[in-house]
Amino acid sequence: MDRTDVAYVVNSTPAYFYILPFHFGMLRRYAPTLKWTVILATEVPDDPVCKEVAAKYNVEILPLDPKDAGFLDSRRAAGEALVSRFKYIFPVQEDFILERQMDGPEFTSLFNRMDDDSRLVSARCMPCPGPFPDDDQCSSLWSWQHLEPATDSMGFVFQATMWKTSAFAQWYIAICGRLEELAPRETTDPKERAFIEVRGNLAENSEGQKVFWNMSYDLLWQHIGYTRRGKQPNGVYLSPFPYRPTAIVRGLLEPWAKELARREGFFLLG
């Protein structure tokens, strides 16, 4: 928890600013000793909500060019801006609300492992989807498991994942390049382009997985994920970064998230 070469990064846009005080407030509440640099990347850095979370929760604002406001482009731009500053990047979405304490020893162990292995470039820190243990001896397998295309249909996911920043930037350059091939910015209707990257979920669908695994094969990248203790919904809590995925579904705040906010003392307008 005391590493200073890690960037905790949230990419956000005005439609979701209302949840940011809740997100950063819960982070500071349940990870009070965290020394990672907490960053909000946005194309609207002067918005009052951005200024509020920056002052109240010690969040650094990373301004993005408005042309990089797209869902994938904003993440690419953040990675490119931070690659020279941080060895690791921990990208999370606004509606990943930390509900319990982060597992500091598990993160320390993870960093030791990633520091020692140049091939290991990402580690999924919340098991959704899995991976699931290979057999019933779960007690010895509740840790990290290598992700492989033959057994893990989803190698890349947007769930909380620790990345080496250089690899993170390369991945987003590649997937944004594929988006540009499918829907060139200059000749594609913005709504159609947004549909492909968001509703069509280019990065996580079969097309994105193909780009991810081919790139990993070519660059000798390896990826691991924290194993899930059974398929029960609360299995996500038994992980290094415990949260429920996700608080906002199709633009609407989930009922459980509203209840959690009230219980924790946060007022949400969403």
N, C-alpha and C positions, 0 to 999 in steps of 0.2 A: 504493500500500500504506500510505501515511501519512495517509490521510483519517481524520478523527475524527468525521465525520457519517454513518458507516455502521454499521449493526447487523448482525452475523452471528448469525443466530438458529436455534437447534435447538429444535423442540417435541418433547417426549418424555414417556413415561409409564412406570411401573415395569416393564412387561413387556420393555422394551427398554433399561433402564438399564445392563445388563451391557456394552453396546457403547460406552457414552459415554466411558470412559477411552481406548479405542482411537481413537475419532473425534477427540476433542480433542487427544490425544497426537500423532496424525499431523498434525493441523492445525498445531500448534505446531512440529513437526519440519520440515515442508515449507513453512511460511510464518512463519519466525521473526521477521520484521520487521513483521508485520501489526499495524497500529494500530487497526483497526476494533474496536469493542466486541463481544466474544464473549458471547452470552447463551444461557442454557438456560431455556426457558419450560416450566413443569410445574405440575401441581396438587399435587405431593408435594415441595415444596421442601426439607423437612427430612430427606429420605432420606439415609443415609450416602453413597451413591454421588454424589449431588448435591453434598454437602459436600466430598467428595474431589476432584471435578473443579473445583469452585470454587477450592479452595485450591491444587491442584497445577498447574492450567492457566489460572489467571486468568480464570475464567468467572463472569460475573454471573448470578445466579439471579433469574428473573422469576416470582414466584408467580402462579398462576392460580386463579381460583375453581373448585372442583370441578364446578360446573355447566357450566363451559366446558372440560371434559376431553375432549369429542369431537374426532375427528380434524380436522374443519373448524372447529368452534367455537374450538378452542384456538389456531388460527392467526389467526382473526378477533380474538380477545381480545388476542393478542400485538401484532397490528398496531395495534389501537386504543390499547393502552398505550404504544406506542413512537412513534406518529405525531408527537407534539409534541417528541420528543427527537432524532430522526434524520431526515435528508433521504432517506437510502437504507436499504433493508433487503435483506439477502441471506439468504433462508430456505433452509435445507438440512435434509435428513432425517438421522436418526442413522446410517443405514447408507450414507451417501455418504462414503466414506473417501478423503481426499486422498492420492494415491500419489506425486505428483511436485510439483515447485515450482509455485506459482501464477505466472501470467504477469503480473508487475507492470506492465510497460509497456503491455500490452494493456488492463488495467484502468484505467490512467491515461488512455489514449486514450478508453476507453468513458465514463468520468466526464466528460471534456471534452465529449464529444458529447451526453450526457444533460443536462449543465448548460446547454448552449446551445440545447436544443430542448425547449420546454415540452410538446410533444405526445408525445415519446418517453418512455414510462413503464416499459417493461420490456425486459430484454435477457437472453436465454437464454445462459448462459455455458458450457454443455456440450452438444454437438450430439447429443442423443438425445431425440426424433427429430431429424433434420436441423436446419435446412434443408441441402439439397445445392446445390452450385454449379449455375448455369443452363447451363453448357456445359463443354467439356473444358479450357478455359484456367484450370485450378484455381489455379495459382500466384498469379493476380491476384485470386482470389475467396475465398481462405482468410481471410476476416475476417467482417464482419457483413452480414447480409442481412435485408431487411424481411420480416416474416411477413404473409401475406395469406390471408384465408379461401378464396380461389379456388385457391390452390396449397398451402397448409399446413392439412391436415385438423385438426391439433392446434395451436391457438394457445396455449392455456394448458396447461402441464405442470408436474408437481411437481419436475422436474429443476432443478438450481441456476440460479436466475434473479435478476438484479439488478433490484430494483423501486424506484421512487420510493415512499416509505412511504405517502404519502397515497393513491396509486392502489392500492397493495397492500391497504390497509385497506378502501377502497371495494369492491374486487373480492370480498373475503371476506365483507363485509357482504351483498353481493348474492347470492353462492352459498349462504351460510348462510340467507338469506331464502328462496331456492328450496327448500332442504332442508326448511325449516319448512313450506312450502306442501305439499310432497309427503308429509312425515311429521311432523306436529305433535308437538312434544315431550310435550305434556300428554296426548295421546290415542293415541300410537303406542308399541308395544312397543319397548323400548330395543334389542333384538336386530335388529328389523326396521329401525329407523332407522339403526343401525350398518351393516347390510348395504347399505342404499341409498348411504350416503356412502363406505364403504370398499370392500366387495366389488363393489358396483355402480359404484363410482368416479364419483360424481356430478360432481365438478369436471372430470374429464378426458373423460367420455363425451360422446355427442352432445348431451345436454341441457346439460351444463356448457359445451361449446364454443359452443352457441347463446347462452347467457347472456353468455359472454365476448365474443364478436364483436359482439353487439347493443350491449352496454355500451360497447365500444370505438368503435363507430360513433357512438353518441349523444354520447359525451364527447370525440370527436376524438382518441382515444388511438392511438398507434403502438407497435409492438413489433418488436424485431429478435432474431435468433438467430445464434450463431456457426456458420458453415458447416462441414460435415463433410468431411474429406478421404477420401472413399470410404466404402464400406459395411463395410469390414473392422472387426471388433470393436475393434481397437486405435485406431481413428479417434477414439474419445472422448478419448484422451490428448492429442491435438493441439488443445488448446483452453485457454482462460484458467484453467479450474478442473478439472484432470484427475483423474477418478475413474471407477471402473467402476460402472455402475448395475445392480443394487443389491446390497448385501452380505447382506440378509435377504430371502428370498423365501417367502411364505406362512408366515411365522413361524419359518423355519429359516435358520440361518447357512449361506451358500454355502461349499462346500469351498475355493474360491480365497481366500475371506476368512479362513478358519481358517489356511491356509498363509501368507497375508500377515501375519497377526497374529504367528504364530510367528517368521517371518523378521525382523519388525520389533521383536520383543521384548515383545509384549503377550500376556497370558494371558486368554483368553476362556472363560466358562462356558457360553455359548450353544451 
